[in-house]
Each structure stands twice: as structure tokens, then as C-alpha cells.
């Protein structure tokens, strides 16, 4: 079926087809490829493809390795990765770190729906009962 106009439905359908077609390439290179986001419409539509490296032999994901590498820089413990915190009566899990983010450095995942948010280091350290480094 040929695409005549690139609507949201066409974007989703094409993204799924691309992911399925790139499955063998991803396996050959040891990476995960996923289509997420992009732009649809009449003017310059595109689909974003995210690449993430699979297990590199350490048993850790790239997000966990990054968190463990940079945690001490922000006054956190490397073993906080995966710990649960409760913020405003909602349960979250620490899932990553964004060293280039000026304010919301810690990535947390809301437990009930898996949505990822950014939060400050002080929020996480307060929830874990540890005084934040200055």
C-alpha cells in the first residue's frame, strides 16, 4: 500500500513496519532499534529511530552504567539505581541520570504506568533520608 499523505495513523503504521524490518539488523549488531516520535504532516515528515546497546557483558544496561558512573558527582550513591522513592504520594523508581541536564538530573519512572520524568537530586536524597551534598 502506498502512502499518499503522511498522517498520524500512517506514521504509526510505518514505524511498526520499520521496527519489524530492522529486527535482523539489530540482532546482527547487538543493539535494540525502536521508532519513537518524529514528525508527520505534509511538510518534511520524518521518523526517529532510537538505538540502544544491548548487554555489554557487565550485566548492566547503559542507563545503569551511566548512573553508576556519574552518581557520586551529584552526591548520590551508585547503588540507588532501581530504588523506589515516593514523591507526592506516588511511587517512582530511579532509572537513570542526565549529566547534561542543569536542574532535573535524575530520571525516575512512575511505577503504575512506566512514564519517565526528571527530578532534582535534592528531591531524591530527601526521599531516601540522606542529606544532599552542597
DSSP file (Angstrom, degrees, kcal/mol; ACC not computed):
  #  RESIDUE AA STRUCTURE BP1 BP2  ACC     N-H-->O    O-->H-N    N-H-->O    O-->H-N    TCO  KAPPA ALPHA  PHI   PSI    X-CA   Y-CA   Z-CA
    1    1 A X              0   0    0      0, 0.0     2,-0.3     0, 0.0     0, 0.0   0.000 360.0 360.0 360.0 129.3    0.0    0.0    0.0
    2    2 A X        -     0   0    0      1,-0.0     2,-0.5     2,-0.0     0, 0.0  -0.626 360.0-124.6 -88.7 146.7    1.4    3.4   -1.0
    3    3 A X        +     0   0    0     -2,-0.3     3,-0.1     1,-0.2    -1,-0.0  -0.794  28.8 173.7 -91.8 125.8    1.2    6.4    1.3
    4    4 A X  S    S+     0   0    0     -2,-0.5     2,-0.3     1,-0.4    -1,-0.2   0.732  74.1  18.3-102.4 -29.8   -0.4    9.4   -0.2
    5    5 A X  S    S-     0   0    0      2,-0.0     2,-1.4     0, 0.0    -1,-0.4  -0.994  76.2-128.6-141.7 140.1   -0.5   11.6    2.8
    6    6 A X        +     0   0    0     -2,-0.3    35,-1.5    35,-0.3     2,-0.1  -0.633  43.4 163.2 -93.8  83.9    1.6   11.2    6.0
    7    7 A X     >  -     0   0    0     -2,-1.4     4,-2.4    33,-0.2     5,-0.1  -0.282  55.3 -94.5 -89.4 178.6   -1.0   11.3    8.8
    8    8 A X  H  > S+     0   0    0      1,-0.2     4,-2.3     2,-0.2     5,-0.2   0.897 126.5  51.4 -61.7 -41.4   -0.5   10.1   12.4
    9    9 A X  H  > S+     0   0    0      2,-0.2     4,-2.4     1,-0.2    -1,-0.2   0.903 110.9  47.9 -64.2 -41.1   -2.0    6.7   11.6
   10   10 A X  H  > S+     0   0    0      2,-0.2     4,-2.8     1,-0.2     5,-0.2   0.888 109.5  54.1 -66.0 -38.9    0.4    6.3    8.6
   11   11 A X  H  X S+     0   0    0     -4,-2.4     4,-2.3     2,-0.2    -2,-0.2   0.928 111.2  45.0 -59.8 -46.4    3.3    7.4   10.8
   12   12 A X  H  X S+     0   0    0     -4,-2.3     4,-2.1     2,-0.2    -2,-0.2   0.925 114.5  48.0 -64.3 -46.1    2.4    4.7   13.4
   13   13 A X  H  X S+     0   0    0     -4,-2.4     4,-1.8     1,-0.2    -2,-0.2   0.912 114.2  45.8 -63.2 -43.4    1.9    2.0   10.8
   14   14 A X  H  X S+     0   0    0     -4,-2.8     4,-2.5     2,-0.2    -1,-0.2   0.877 109.8  55.2 -68.3 -37.8    5.2    2.8    9.0
   15   15 A X  H  X S+     0   0    0     -4,-2.3     4,-2.4    -5,-0.2    -2,-0.2   0.919 108.8  47.8 -60.4 -44.2    7.1    3.0   12.3
   16   16 A X  H  X S+     0   0    0     -4,-2.1     4,-2.1     1,-0.2    -1,-0.2   0.891 111.7  50.0 -64.8 -39.4    5.9   -0.5   13.2
   17   17 A X  H  X S+     0   0    0     -4,-1.8     4,-2.3     2,-0.2    -2,-0.2   0.891 110.5  49.9 -66.8 -39.0    6.9   -1.8    9.8
   18   18 A X  H  X S+     0   0    0     -4,-2.5     4,-2.3     2,-0.2    -2,-0.2   0.925 109.8  50.8 -64.9 -44.8   10.4   -0.3   10.1
   19   19 A X  H  < S+     0   0    0     -4,-2.4     4,-0.3     1,-0.2    -2,-0.2   0.913 112.3  47.0 -58.7 -43.2   10.9   -1.8   13.5
   20   20 A X  H >< S+     0   0    0     -4,-2.1     3,-0.9     1,-0.2     4,-0.3   0.909 113.3  48.1 -65.5 -41.9    9.9   -5.2   12.2
   21   21 A X  H 3< S+     0   0    0     -4,-2.3     3,-0.5     1,-0.2     4,-0.4   0.828 111.3  50.3 -69.4 -32.1   12.2   -4.9    9.1
   22   22 A X  T 3X S+     0   0    0     -4,-2.3     4,-2.5     1,-0.2    -1,-0.2   0.414  81.9  97.4 -87.6   3.0   15.2   -3.7   11.1
   23   23 A X  H <> S+     0   0    0     -3,-0.9     4,-2.0    -4,-0.3    -1,-0.2   0.897  84.4  46.5 -58.0 -43.9   14.9   -6.6   13.6
   24   24 A X  H  > S+     0   0    0     -3,-0.5     4,-2.4    -4,-0.3    -1,-0.2   0.894 111.9  51.1 -67.9 -39.9   17.6   -8.7   11.9
   25   25 A X  H  > S+     0   0    0     -4,-0.4     4,-1.8     1,-0.2    -2,-0.2   0.914 109.8  50.6 -62.5 -42.4   20.0   -5.7   11.5
   26   26 A X  H  X>S+     0   0    0     -4,-2.5     5,-2.2     1,-0.2     4,-1.1   0.914 110.9  48.4 -61.9 -43.3   19.6   -5.0   15.2
   27   27 A X  H  <5S+     0   0    0     -4,-2.0     3,-0.4     1,-0.2    -2,-0.2   0.896 108.7  54.2 -64.4 -40.2   20.4   -8.6   16.1
   28   28 A X  H  <5S+     0   0    0     -4,-2.4    -1,-0.2     1,-0.2    -2,-0.2   0.864 117.0  36.4 -61.7 -36.7   23.4   -8.7   13.8
   29   29 A X  H  <5S-     0   0    0     -4,-1.8    -1,-0.2    -5,-0.2    -2,-0.2   0.489 108.9-118.7 -97.7  -4.8   24.9   -5.6   15.5
   30   30 A X  T  <5S+     0   0    0     -4,-1.1    24,-1.9    -3,-0.4     2,-0.3   0.860  73.4 115.8  71.7  35.9   23.8   -6.4   19.1
   31   31 A X  E   < -A   53   0A   0     -5,-2.2     2,-0.5    22,-0.2    -1,-0.3  -0.836  63.6-122.2-128.2 167.0   21.6   -3.3   19.5
   32   32 A X  E     -A   52   0A   0     20,-3.1    20,-2.2    -2,-0.3     2,-0.5  -0.958  24.3-163.7-110.0 130.4   18.0   -2.5   20.0
   33   33 A X  E     +A   51   0A   0     -2,-0.5     2,-0.4    18,-0.2    18,-0.2  -0.948  12.9 171.4-114.0 131.6   16.3   -0.3   17.4
   34   34 A X  E     -A   50   0A   0     16,-2.2    16,-3.6    -2,-0.5     2,-0.6  -0.999  29.5-132.7-142.1 140.5   13.0    1.4   18.1
   35   35 A X  E     +A   49   0A   0     -2,-0.4     2,-0.3    14,-0.2    14,-0.2  -0.789  35.9 163.3 -89.4 126.0   11.0    4.0   16.3
   36   36 A X  E     -     0   0A   0     12,-1.8     2,-0.1    -2,-0.6    -2,-0.1  -0.883  47.0 -24.7-148.6 113.0    9.8    6.7   18.7
   37   37 A X  E     +     0   0A   0     -2,-0.3    11,-1.2    10,-0.1     2,-0.3  -0.337  60.0 144.0  86.1-167.5    8.5   10.1   17.7
   38   38 A X  E     -A   47   0A   0      9,-0.3     2,-0.4    -2,-0.1     9,-0.2  -0.902  51.1 -68.1 126.7-157.9    9.1   12.1   14.7
   39   39 A X  E     -A   46   0A   0      7,-2.9     7,-2.1    -2,-0.3     2,-0.3  -0.999  37.6-172.5-139.8 132.9    7.0   14.4   12.6
   40   40 A X        +     0   0    0     -2,-0.4     2,-0.3     5,-0.2   -33,-0.2  -0.853  38.0  77.9-122.2 162.8    4.0   13.8   10.4
   41   41 A X  S    S-     0   0    0    -35,-1.5   -35,-0.3    -2,-0.3     4,-0.3  -0.855  90.1 -59.9 132.2-169.7    2.2   16.0    8.1
   42   42 A X  S    S+     0   0    0     -2,-0.3     2,-0.7     1,-0.1     3,-0.1   0.731 110.4  71.2 -84.7 -22.6    2.7   17.5    4.6
   43   43 A X  S    S-     0   0    0      1,-0.2    -1,-0.1    -3,-0.1     0, 0.0  -0.847 120.0 -38.0-107.3 107.4    5.9   19.3    5.3
   44   44 A X  S    S-     0   0    0     -2,-0.7    -1,-0.2     1,-0.1    -2,-0.1   0.903  72.5-166.5  53.7  57.6    9.1   17.3    5.7
   45   45 A X        +     0   0    0     -4,-0.3     2,-0.3    -3,-0.1    -5,-0.2  -0.416  11.8 173.3 -71.0 151.0    7.7   14.3    7.8
   46   46 A X  E     -A   39   0A   0     -7,-2.1    -7,-2.9    -2,-0.1     2,-0.4  -0.983  27.0-135.8-153.5 162.5   10.3   12.0    9.5
   47   47 A X  E     -A   38   0A   0     -2,-0.3     2,-0.4    -9,-0.2    -9,-0.3  -0.984  20.4-137.0-123.0 131.0   10.5    9.1   11.9
   48   48 A X  E     -     0   0A   0    -11,-1.2   -12,-1.8    -2,-0.4     2,-0.5  -0.698  12.6-158.6 -88.1 138.0   13.1    9.0   14.7
   49   49 A X  E     -A   35   0A   0     -2,-0.4     2,-0.4   -14,-0.2   -14,-0.2  -0.973   6.2-154.2-118.1 120.8   14.9    5.7   15.3
   50   50 A X  E     -A   34   0A   0    -16,-3.6   -16,-2.2    -2,-0.5     2,-0.5  -0.762   5.9-159.3 -95.0 138.1   16.5    5.2   18.7
   51   51 A X  E     +A   33   0A   0     -2,-0.4     2,-0.4   -18,-0.2   -18,-0.2  -0.967  11.1 178.3-118.2 129.5   19.5    2.9   19.1
   52   52 A X  E     -A   32   0A   0    -20,-2.2   -20,-3.1    -2,-0.5     2,-0.3  -0.998  28.9-120.5-132.0 139.0   20.5    1.4   22.4
   53   53 A X  E     -A   31   0A   0     -2,-0.4     9,-0.4   -22,-0.2   -22,-0.2  -0.548  27.6-134.0 -77.1 133.9   23.3   -1.0   23.0
   54   54 A X        -     0   0    0    -24,-1.9    -1,-0.1    -2,-0.3   -22,-0.0  -0.096  57.9 -37.3 -74.1-177.3   22.4   -4.4   24.5
   55   55 A X        -     0   0    0      1,-0.2    -1,-0.2     2,-0.1     6,-0.1  -0.143  51.7-159.5 -47.0 125.0   24.2   -6.0   27.3
   56   56 A X        -     0   0    0      4,-0.6    -1,-0.2    -3,-0.2     5,-0.1   0.184  55.8 -86.9 -96.4  16.8   27.9   -5.3   27.0
   57   57 A X  S    S+     0   0    0      3,-0.1    -2,-0.1     0, 0.0    -3,-0.0   0.213 114.9  90.9 100.8 -15.0   29.0   -8.2   29.2
   58   58 A X  S    S-     0   0    0      2,-0.3     3,-0.1     1,-0.0    -3,-0.0   0.632  94.0-122.8 -87.3 -13.6   28.7   -6.3   32.5
   59   59 A X  S    S+     0   0    0      1,-0.3     2,-0.3     0, 0.0    -4,-0.1   0.472  77.4 109.7  84.9   1.7   25.1   -7.4   33.1
   60   60 A X        -     0   0    0      1,-0.0    -4,-0.6     2,-0.0    -1,-0.3  -0.830  68.6-122.1-111.1 148.5   24.1   -3.7   33.3
   61   61 A X     >  -     0   0    0     -2,-0.3     4,-2.4    -6,-0.1     5,-0.2  -0.367  34.1-107.1 -74.6 166.6   22.1   -1.6   30.9
   62   62 A X  H  > S+     0   0    0     -9,-0.4     4,-2.2     1,-0.2     5,-0.2   0.852 121.5  54.7 -65.6 -32.8   23.7    1.5   29.5
   63   63 A X  H  > S+     0   0    0      2,-0.2     4,-2.2     1,-0.2    -1,-0.2   0.905 110.0  45.9 -66.3 -40.8   21.4    3.6   31.8
   64   64 A X  H  > S+     0   0    0      2,-0.2     4,-2.7     1,-0.2    -2,-0.2   0.911 112.3  50.1 -68.7 -42.0   22.5    1.8   34.9
   65   65 A X  H  X S+     0   0    0     -4,-2.4     4,-1.8     1,-0.2    -2,-0.2   0.904 112.1  48.6 -62.3 -40.9   26.2    2.0   33.9
   66   66 A X  H  X S+     0   0    0     -4,-2.2     4,-2.2     2,-0.2    -2,-0.2   0.910 111.2  49.8 -65.0 -42.8   25.8    5.8   33.3
   67   67 A X  H  X S+     0   0    0     -4,-2.2     4,-2.1     1,-0.2    -2,-0.2   0.936 111.4  48.4 -61.5 -46.5   24.0    6.2   36.6
   68   68 A X  H  < S+     0   0    0     -4,-2.7     4,-0.4     1,-0.2    -1,-0.2   0.847 112.2  50.6 -63.6 -33.2   26.8    4.3   38.5
   69   69 A X  H  < S+     0   0    0     -4,-1.8    -1,-0.2    -5,-0.2    -2,-0.2   0.902 122.4  28.2 -70.6 -41.8   29.5    6.4   36.7
   70   70 A X  H >X S+     0   0    0     -4,-2.2     3,-0.8     1,-0.1     4,-0.7   0.542  92.9  92.8-101.3  -8.6   28.0    9.8   37.5
   71   71 A X  G ><>S+     0   0    0     -4,-2.1     5,-2.3     1,-0.3     3,-1.4   0.890  84.4  53.4 -56.0 -45.5   26.1    9.3   40.7
   72   72 A X  G >45S+     0   0    0     -4,-0.4     3,-1.3     1,-0.3    -1,-0.3   0.811  98.7  64.9 -63.1 -29.9   29.0   10.3   43.0
   73   73 A X  G <45S+     0   0    0     -3,-0.8    -1,-0.3     1,-0.3    -2,-0.2   0.787 108.4  40.9 -60.7 -27.2   29.4   13.6   41.1
   74   74 A X  G <<5S-     0   0    0     -3,-1.4    59,-0.3    -4,-0.7    -1,-0.3   0.244 122.8-100.3-107.7  11.0   25.9   14.6   42.3
   75   75 A X  T < 5S+     0   0    0     -3,-1.3     2,-0.2     1,-0.3    -3,-0.2   0.729  83.0 124.4  78.6  22.1   26.2   13.3   45.9
   76   76 A X      < -     0   0    0     -5,-2.3     2,-0.4    -6,-0.2    -1,-0.3  -0.706  63.2-112.0-109.5 164.4   24.3   10.2   45.3
   77   77 A X    >   -     0   0    0     -2,-0.2     3,-1.9     1,-0.1     4,-0.2  -0.778  19.0-131.9 -93.8 138.9   25.2    6.5   45.9
   78   78 A X  G >  S+     0   0    0     -2,-0.4     3,-1.1     1,-0.3    -1,-0.1   0.795 105.0  62.6 -59.8 -27.7   25.7    4.3   42.8
   79   79 A X  G 3  S+     0   0    0      1,-0.2    -1,-0.3   -11,-0.1   -11,-0.0   0.420  78.6  86.8 -81.3   5.1   23.5    1.6   44.3
   80   80 A X  G X   +     0   0    0     -3,-1.9     3,-2.4     2,-0.1    14,-0.3   0.654  59.4 113.9 -74.0 -14.9   20.5    3.9   44.3
   81   81 A X  T <  S+     0   0    0     -3,-1.1    14,-0.2     1,-0.3     3,-0.1  -0.387  85.4  14.1 -59.3 127.8   19.7    2.8   40.7
   82   82 A X  T 3  S+     0   0    0     12,-2.4    -1,-0.3     1,-0.3    13,-0.1   0.333  94.0 137.7  88.7  -6.9   16.4    1.0   40.8
   83   83 A X    <   -     0   0    0     -3,-2.4    11,-2.4    10,-0.1     2,-0.4  -0.401  53.5-119.9 -72.3 150.6   15.5    2.1   44.3
   84   84 A X  E     -B   93   0B   0      9,-0.2     2,-0.3    -3,-0.1     9,-0.2  -0.727  30.2-178.0 -92.1 138.3   11.9    3.2   44.9
   85   85 A X  E     -B   92   0B   0      7,-2.4     7,-3.1    -2,-0.4     2,-0.6  -0.964  19.4-139.5-130.6 151.2   11.1    6.7   46.1
   86   86 A X  E     +B   91   0B   0     -2,-0.3     2,-0.5     5,-0.2     5,-0.2  -0.956  21.6 178.1-114.5 119.6    7.7    8.2   46.9
   87   87 A X  E >  S-B   90   0B   0      3,-2.5     3,-1.2    -2,-0.6    -2,-0.0  -0.984  73.2 -12.9-124.0 122.1    7.1   11.8   45.7
   88   88 A X  T 3  S-     0   0    0     -2,-0.5    -1,-0.2     1,-0.3     3,-0.1   0.916 128.2 -55.7  51.8  48.2    3.7   13.4   46.4
   89   89 A X  T 3  S+     0   0    0      1,-0.2     2,-0.4    -3,-0.1    -1,-0.3   0.682 115.8 115.2  60.5  22.2    2.2   10.0   47.4
   90   90 A X  E <   -B   87   0B   0     -3,-1.2    -3,-2.5    21,-0.0     2,-0.3  -0.981  64.7-127.4-122.0 134.1    3.2    8.5   44.0
   91   91 A X  E     +B   86   0B   0     -2,-0.4    20,-2.3    -5,-0.2    21,-0.4  -0.630  31.7 175.0 -84.4 134.0    5.7    5.7   43.8
   92   92 A X  E     -BC  85 110B   0     -7,-3.1    -7,-2.4    -2,-0.3     2,-0.4  -0.890  21.3-141.7-130.9 161.5    8.7    6.1   41.4
   93   93 A X  E     -BC  84 109B   0     16,-1.9    16,-2.9    -2,-0.3     2,-0.5  -0.988  25.1-118.1-125.0 136.6   11.8    4.1   40.6
   94   94 A X  E     + C   0 108B   0    -11,-2.4   -12,-2.4    -2,-0.4    14,-0.2  -0.628  42.6 162.8 -74.9 121.1   15.2    5.7   39.9
   95   95 A X  E     -     0   0B   0     12,-2.6     2,-0.3    -2,-0.5    13,-0.2   0.411  51.0 -22.8-124.3  -0.5   16.0    4.7   36.3
   96   96 A X  E     - C   0 107B   0     11,-1.3    11,-2.4   -30,-0.1     2,-0.3  -0.996  49.2-113.8 175.0-177.7   18.8    6.9   35.1
   97   97 A X  E     - C   0 106B   0     -2,-0.3     2,-0.5     9,-0.2     9,-0.2  -0.995   7.7-155.8-144.0 143.4   20.8   10.1   35.2
   98   98 A X    >   -     0   0    0      7,-3.0     3,-1.7    -2,-0.3    -2,-0.0  -0.850   9.2-173.7-120.7  92.8   21.2   13.0   32.7
   99   99 A X  T 3  S+     0   0    0     -2,-0.5    -1,-0.1     1,-0.3     6,-0.1   0.762  83.2  54.4 -60.9 -25.7   24.5   14.7   33.4
  100  100 A X  T 3  S+     0   0    0      5,-0.1     2,-0.4     2,-0.0    -1,-0.3   0.561  82.6 102.8 -86.1  -7.3   23.9   17.5   30.9
  101  101 A X    <   -     0   0    0     -3,-1.7     4,-0.1     1,-0.1    -3,-0.1  -0.632  62.7-152.1 -77.6 127.7   20.6   18.5   32.5
  102  102 A X  S    S+     0   0    0     -2,-0.4    -1,-0.1     2,-0.1     3,-0.1   0.814  83.1   1.0 -71.7 -29.2   21.0   21.6   34.6
  103  103 A X  S    S+     0   0    0      1,-0.1     2,-1.5    17,-0.1    18,-0.4   0.726 125.2  52.9-125.0 -54.2   18.2   21.0   37.0
  104  104 A X        +     0   0    0      1,-0.2    16,-0.2    16,-0.1    -1,-0.1  -0.567  63.3 151.0 -93.4  74.4   16.3   17.8   36.6
  105  105 A X        +     0   0    0     -2,-1.5    -7,-3.0    13,-0.1     2,-0.4   0.825  47.3  72.1 -78.3 -36.2   19.3   15.4   36.6
  106  106 A X  E    S-CD  97 119B   0     13,-2.1    13,-2.6    -3,-0.3     2,-0.5  -0.689  70.8-145.0 -90.4 132.4   17.8   12.2   37.9
  107  107 A X  E     -CD  96 118B   0    -11,-2.4   -12,-2.6    -2,-0.4   -11,-1.3  -0.841  20.6-176.4 -96.5 129.1   15.4   10.2   35.8
  108  108 A X  E     -CD  94 117B   0      9,-2.9     9,-3.3    -2,-0.5     2,-0.5  -0.935  16.7-142.7-125.0 148.5   12.6    8.5   37.6
  109  109 A X  E     -CD  93 116B   0    -16,-2.9   -16,-1.9    -2,-0.3     2,-0.3  -0.944  20.0-125.7-113.8 126.2    9.9    6.1   36.3
  110  110 A X  E >>  -C   92   0B   0      5,-3.0     4,-2.5    -2,-0.5     3,-0.6  -0.548  21.1-142.8 -68.7 127.2    6.3    6.3   37.7
  111  111 A X  T 34 S+     0   0    0    -20,-2.3    -1,-0.1    -2,-0.3   -19,-0.1   0.842  89.9  53.8 -66.2 -37.7    5.5    2.8   38.8
  112  112 A X  T 34 S+     0   0    0    -21,-0.4    -1,-0.2     1,-0.2   -20,-0.1   0.741 129.3  11.3 -77.6 -19.8    1.9    2.5   37.8
  113  113 A X  T <4 S-     0   0    0     -3,-0.6    -2,-0.2     2,-0.1    -1,-0.2   0.478  93.0-120.6-134.1  -5.0    2.3    3.5   34.2
  114  114 A X     <  +     0   0    0     -4,-2.5     2,-0.2     1,-0.2    -3,-0.1   0.558  55.0 153.4  80.0   7.4    6.0    3.5   33.4
  115  115 A X        -     0   0    0     -5,-0.2    -5,-3.0    -6,-0.1     2,-0.4  -0.509  38.0-134.4 -73.7 138.3    6.2    7.1   32.3
  116  116 A X  E     +D  109   0B   0     -7,-0.2     2,-0.3    -2,-0.2    -7,-0.2  -0.791  27.3 174.0-101.9 135.7    9.7    8.7   32.8
  117  117 A X  E     -D  108   0B   0     -9,-3.3    -9,-2.9    -2,-0.4     2,-0.4  -0.835  27.2-120.9-128.9 165.6   10.2   12.1   34.4
  118  118 A X  E     +D  107   0B   0     -2,-0.3     2,-0.3   -11,-0.2   -11,-0.2  -0.859  32.1 173.8-105.1 147.4   13.1   14.1   35.5
  119  119 A X  E     -D  106   0B   0    -13,-2.6   -13,-2.1    -2,-0.4     2,-0.1  -0.946  33.0 -91.9-145.2 168.4   13.6   15.3   39.1
  120  120 A X     >  -     0   0    0     -2,-0.3     4,-1.5   -16,-0.2   -16,-0.1  -0.403  28.1-122.1 -81.1 157.6   16.2   17.1   41.1
  121  121 A X  H  > S+     0   0    0    -18,-0.4     4,-2.8     1,-0.2     5,-0.2   0.890 112.7  57.7 -62.8 -40.3   18.9   15.4   43.1
  122  122 A X  H  > S+     0   0    0      1,-0.2     4,-2.2     2,-0.2    -1,-0.2   0.856 102.7  53.9 -62.8 -34.3   17.7   17.1   46.3
  123  123 A X  H  > S+     0   0    0      2,-0.2     4,-1.9     1,-0.2    -1,-0.2   0.930 111.8  44.5 -63.8 -45.0   14.3   15.5   45.9
  124  124 A X  H  X S+     0   0    0     -4,-1.5     4,-1.8     2,-0.2    -2,-0.2   0.928 114.2  48.0 -66.0 -45.8   15.7   12.0   45.6
  125  125 A X  H  <>S+     0   0    0     -4,-2.8     5,-2.8     1,-0.2     4,-0.3   0.868 110.7  52.5 -66.3 -34.6   18.1   12.5   48.5
  126  126 A X  H ><5S+     0   0    0     -4,-2.2     3,-0.9    -5,-0.2    -1,-0.2   0.905 109.9  48.5 -64.4 -40.9   15.3   13.9   50.7
  127  127 A X  H 3<5S+     0   0    0     -4,-1.9    -2,-0.2     1,-0.2    -1,-0.2   0.815 110.9  49.9 -70.9 -29.5   13.1   10.9   49.9
  128  128 A X  T 3<5S-     0   0    0     -4,-1.8    -1,-0.2     2,-0.2    -2,-0.2   0.449 115.4-116.6 -88.4   0.5   15.9    8.5   50.7
  129  129 A X  T < 5S+     0   0    0     -3,-0.9     2,-0.4    -4,-0.3    -3,-0.2   0.778  73.0 126.0  75.4  27.4   16.6   10.2   54.0
  130  130 A X      < -     0   0    0     -5,-2.8     2,-0.3    -6,-0.2    -1,-0.2  -0.960  64.8-114.6-122.6 136.5   20.1   11.4   53.2
  131  131 A X        -     0   0    0     -2,-0.4     2,-0.1    -3,-0.1    -5,-0.0  -0.506  37.0-120.5 -69.9 130.8   21.4   14.9   53.3
  132  132 A X        -     0   0    0     -2,-0.3     2,-0.2   -10,-0.1   -57,-0.1  -0.378  24.9-108.7 -72.1 147.9   22.3   16.2   49.8
  133  133 A X              0   0    0    -59,-0.3    -1,-0.1   -58,-0.1   -11,-0.0  -0.506 360.0 360.0 -73.7 146.7   25.8   17.3   49.1
  134  134 A X              0   0    0     -2,-0.2    -1,-0.1   -59,-0.0    -2,-0.0   0.479 360.0 360.0 -74.2 360.0   26.2   21.1   48.6
